[in-house]
Amino acid sequence: MSSEEREFKCPYCDTGFKTEKELNKHIDNIHIGRGLLEGDRSKY
């Protein structure tokens, strides 16, 4: 699937995703990082 066919684009890196859920997961994991609620305490 080419990037033109993907509906949801990341505002940070322009990567395309098929669903909004995939986009949100990408943003949380790659651009924002996992927080304390997800069990990552390395930043705190």
C-alpha positions in Angstrom: 0.0 0.0 0.0 1.5 3.3 -1.0 1.5 6.3 1.4 -1.1 8.1 -0.9 -3.6 5.3 -0.1 -3.3 5.6 3.7 -5.8 7.8 5.3 -4.1 9.0 8.5 -0.8 10.8 8.4 1.5 11.5 11.3 1.8 15.3 11.8 5.4 14.8 13.1 7.0 12.6 10.4 4.3 12.2 7.6 4.2 8.4 8.0 0.8 7.1 6.8 -1.4 4.7 8.7 -4.6 2.8 7.8 -6.4 3.6 11.0 -6.5 6.4 13.5 -5.8 3.8 16.2 -2.5 2.9 14.5 -1.6 6.5 14.1 -2.3 7.3 17.8 -0.2 4.3 18.9 2.7 5.4 16.6 2.6 9.0 18.1 2.5 7.7 21.6 5.3 5.2 21.2 7.6 7.1 18.8 7.1 10.8 19.3 5.8 11.3 22.8 7.1 8.1 24.5 5.4 5.9 27.0 4.5 7.5 30.2 4.3 6.4 33.8 0.8 4.9 33.2 2.2 2.5 30.7 4.9 1.3 33.1 7.9 3.2 31.7 9.6 4.8 34.7 12.9 5.5 33.0 12.1 9.2 32.6 11.2 9.7 36.3 
